[in-house]
């Protein structure tokens, strides 16, 4: 027996707009993700500098 898609998925038409929604969502999160990566890098740099401001 071949598994089938749920009716709601198999009956729904795959329009370009529908297919583009996940891509738009991903692209929309990229700047936020890059900002978080930059913040983590700056935090790591701050932790690597000693109390005297010199790197260990």
C-alpha positions as CSV (number, residue, x, y, z in Angstrom):
1,X,0.0,0.0,0.0
2,X,1.4,3.4,-1.0
3,X,1.2,6.1,1.6
4,X,-0.9,9.1,0.5
5,X,-0.8,12.7,1.3
6,X,-3.5,14.1,3.6
7,X,-6.4,15.3,1.5
8,X,-5.7,19.0,2.4
9,X,-2.2,18.7,0.9
10,X,-3.0,16.6,-2.1
11,X,-6.0,18.8,-3.1
12,X,-4.3,22.1,-2.6
13,X,-2.9,23.7,-5.8
14,X,0.8,24.6,-5.6
15,X,0.9,28.1,-6.9
16,X,4.2,30.0,-7.2
17,X,3.0,32.3,-4.5
18,X,2.3,29.4,-2.2
19,X,5.7,27.9,-2.9
20,X,7.4,31.3,-2.3
21,X,6.0,31.8,1.2
22,X,8.5,29.6,3.0
23,X,11.4,31.3,1.0
24,X,10.1,34.7,2.0
25,X,9.9,33.6,5.6
26,X,13.5,32.3,5.5
27,X,14.8,35.4,3.8
28,X,13.0,37.6,6.3
29,X,14.8,35.8,9.2
30,X,18.3,36.1,7.7
31,X,19.1,39.6,8.8
32,X,17.9,38.8,12.3
33,X,20.0,35.7,12.4
34,X,23.1,37.5,11.2
35,X,22.6,40.2,13.9
36,X,22.5,37.5,16.5
37,X,25.6,35.9,15.1
38,X,27.4,39.3,15.2
39,X,26.3,39.8,18.8
40,X,27.6,36.4,19.9
41,X,30.9,37.1,18.1
42,X,31.2,40.4,19.9
43,X,30.4,38.8,23.3
44,X,33.1,36.2,22.6
45,X,35.6,38.9,21.8
46,X,34.7,40.7,25.0
47,X,35.2,37.6,27.1
48,X,38.6,36.9,25.5
49,X,40.0,40.3,26.6
50,X,41.4,40.4,30.1
51,X,40.6,43.0,32.8
52,X,43.6,45.1,31.7
53,X,42.1,45.3,28.2
54,X,44.9,43.1,26.7
55,X,44.3,39.8,25.2
56,X,45.7,36.8,27.2
